[in-house]
Amino acid sequence: MAKDRTKLTLERLERAALRLRPIERRVLVLSARERLSIAEIAARLGITSEAAERILVAALCRLDRALERQERAWWRFW
């Protein structure tokens, strides 16, 4: 994330996380909150390690974009 962003609050993070797909939220929670490795996440969800890593990367990118969208006024997207 950029240095010039506004302060990250739990409310902003939760609102941004709502924009993620359910599988992305699940993988992100397993990684960040439960501190599981990619291999452990894959085993728990019954997917490959590559798929778990791909989903985690996508979740982080989408979360970053959602947080960025919260900071800009709607008319600044054009």
TORNU-641267 format. One record per residue (C-alpha): residue in one letter; x, y, z. Coordinates in steps of 0.05 Angstrom, whole numbers, padded with zeros to 5 digits, always signed. Layout:
% TORNU-641267
AXYZ...
END
This chain:
% TORNU-641267
M+00000+00000+00000A+00021+00071-00012K+00050+00114+00043D+00002+00171+00032R-00060+00131+00047T-00108+00148+00103K-00105+00109+00168L-00128+00037+00162T-00183+00021+00211L-00218-00044+00225E-00282-00016+00196R-00248+00003+00130L-00215-00065+00126E-00280-00102+00139R-00317-00060+00088A-00262-00074+00036A-00262-00148+00053L-00336-00152+00035R-00315-00140-00037L-00275-00205-00038R-00303-00271-00061P-00318-00320-00004I-00259-00365-00022E-00213-00305-00023R-00238-00282+00046R-00228-00353+00073V-00157-00359+00047L-00140-00290+00072V-00167-00305+00142L-00130-00371+00145S-00066-00337+00125A-00070-00272+00165R-00110-00290+00227E-00094-00364+00236R-00022-00357+00209L-00026-00419+00166S+00024-00432+00111I+00003-00439+00039A+00010-00515+00044E-00033-00517+00107I-00086-00473+00075A-00087-00518+00014A-00094-00580+00057R-00150-00550+00098L-00189-00528+00036G-00173-00589-00006I-00140-00550-00062T-00069-00548-00089S-00015-00504-00060E-00011-00467-00126A-00086-00452-00124A-00082-00429-00052E-00025-00382-00068R-00060-00355-00130I-00124-00342-00089L-00085-00308-00034V-00049-00262-00084A-00116-00245-00117A-00147-00231-00050L-00092-00184-00029C-00095-00147-00096R-00171-00140-00092L-00167-00118-00020D-00116-00065-00038R-00159-00039-00095A-00220-00038-00050L-00183+00003+00002E-00158+00050-00051R-00229+00060-00077Q-00252+00080-00008E-00203+00137-00008R-00222+00168-00074A-00285+00206-00088W-00329+00172-00139W-00318+00226-00191R-00243+00216-00190F-00248+00148-00225W-00261+00181-00293
END
